[in-house]
């Protein structure tokens, strides 16, 4: 997680050490079709939602879009949906200096898949459950190198 050493870390890293920096963002006024295209084109499942000045105000996930579209019965209604129709406005937003353990515990307690990371109220990154799994796997490999394969048949 921090550094590339096989040594035990000497402190809990901040979220900025493990977040995905400079994520794609979208505004409330954009269409859900635009959000879906961004997600598909960049193989992502969460988009921070921002004001026109770049301030984080929410998040929209692949699942949020699916739910919003599922209540529309005709194609014209689906095409008129905007990010505002699906976005979560009370998204979990943290500062770049927040400790990783606190973010992980809060995400688990809220049962949410992402945290929007900000610096001076502007989106600096995103941290998702996928990021958590990847970094924890890398951490375990550093802590327990050359363990071999313990697959049970």
C-alpha positions in Angstrom: 0.0 0.0 0.0 2.7 2.5 0.9 6.0 2.1 -0.8 7.2 -1.1 -2.4 9.1 -2.6 0.5 8.3 -6.0 1.9 8.7 -4.5 5.4 5.7 -3.9 7.6 4.4 -0.4 7.1 5.2 2.0 10.0 1.8 3.8 9.8 -1.7 3.6 8.4 -1.7 5.2 4.9 -4.0 8.1 4.0 -6.6 7.6 1.3 -4.5 9.6 -1.1 -1.9 6.8 -1.1 -4.4 4.3 -2.5 -7.1 6.3 -4.3 -7.5 6.4 -8.1 -6.4 10.0 -8.8 -8.1 12.3 -11.3 -11.2 10.2 -11.9 -13.6 10.9 -14.7 -16.4 13.2 -13.4 -19.9 14.2 -14.6 -22.4 16.9 -13.8 -26.0 16.6 -12.6 -27.2 18.1 -15.9 -25.5 15.5 -18.1 -27.7 12.7 -19.5 -27.6 9.2 -18.0 -26.6 8.1 -21.5 -23.5 10.2 -21.3 -22.7 8.7 -17.8 -23.2 5.2 -19.2 -21.0 5.9 -22.1 -18.2 7.2 -19.9 -18.5 4.2 -17.6 -18.4 1.7 -20.5 -15.7 3.5 -22.4 -13.4 3.6 -19.3 -14.4 0.3 -17.7 -15.5 2.1 -14.5 -18.6 1.7 -12.3 -18.7 5.0 -10.3 -18.5 8.7 -11.4 -18.2 11.6 -9.0 -20.8 14.2 -9.7 -19.6 17.8 -9.6 -20.8 21.3 -10.0 -19.6 23.3 -13.0 -16.8 24.6 -10.7 -15.6 21.1 -9.9 -17.0 20.8 -6.4 -18.0 17.3 -5.4 -21.7 17.0 -4.7 -22.5 13.3 -5.2 -21.8 10.1 -7.0 -23.6 8.0 -9.6 -22.9 4.3 -10.0 -23.7 1.8 -12.7 -26.3 0.3 -10.3 -27.9 3.8 -9.7 -28.3 4.2 -13.5 -29.9 0.7 -13.9 -32.4 1.5 -11.1 -33.4 4.8 -12.6 -33.8 3.4 -16.0 -35.8 0.4 -14.7 -38.7 2.6 -13.6 -39.1 4.2 -17.1 -41.4 2.3 -19.3 -40.6 3.8 -22.7 -37.4 4.6 -24.5 -38.2 8.4 -24.8 -38.5 8.7 -21.0 -35.2 6.8 -20.5 -33.4 9.1 -23.0 -34.6 12.2 -21.0 -33.1 11.0 -17.7 -30.2 13.1 -16.4 -27.6 12.3 -13.8 -29.7 14.2 -11.3 -32.4 11.5 -11.6 -30.0 8.8 -10.4 -27.2 10.4 -8.4 -26.7 9.9 -4.7 -26.4 13.4 -3.3 -25.2 12.3 0.2 -22.2 10.5 -1.1 -19.3 9.7 1.2 -16.8 12.5 0.6 -13.4 12.5 2.4 -10.4 14.7 2.4 -7.1 13.5 0.9 -5.6 13.3 4.4 -8.2 10.9 5.8 -6.7 7.6 7.2 -7.4 4.6 5.1 -8.7 2.5 8.0 -11.4 5.1 8.8 -12.5 5.2 5.2 -12.7 1.4 5.0 -14.7 1.1 8.2 -17.1 3.8 7.2 -17.6 2.3 3.7 -18.4 -1.0 5.3 -20.7 0.4 7.9 -22.7 2.4 5.2 -22.6 -0.6 2.8 -21.4 1.6 0.0 -19.0 1.0 -2.9 -17.1 4.2 -3.1 -15.7 7.3 -1.4 -15.1 10.5 -3.3 -11.8 12.1 -2.3 -11.5 15.9 -2.3 -8.8 18.5 -1.8 -10.0 22.0 -1.3 -13.6 20.9 -2.2 -12.4 19.7 -5.6 -12.5 16.1 -6.7 -8.9 14.7 -6.4 -9.7 11.0 -6.6 -12.1 8.1 -6.0 -11.7 5.0 -3.8 -13.9 2.0 -4.6 -14.3 -1.5 -3.2 -12.4 -2.7 -6.2 -9.5 -0.5 -5.2 -9.7 -1.8 -1.7 -9.6 -5.4 -2.8 -6.6 -4.7 -5.2 -4.6 -2.9 -2.5 -5.4 -5.5 0.2 -4.3 -8.3 -2.1 -1.0 -6.5 -2.9 -0.5 -5.8 0.8 -1.0 -9.5 1.6 1.5 -10.5 -1.1 4.1 -8.1 0.4 3.5 -9.4 4.0 3.5 -13.1 3.0 5.8 -13.5 0.0 6.3 -16.9 -1.7 3.5 -18.7 0.2 3.0 -21.1 -2.7 -0.4 -22.3 -3.9 -2.7 -23.6 -1.2 -5.6 -24.4 -3.4 -7.8 -27.2 -2.1 -9.2 -29.6 -4.7 
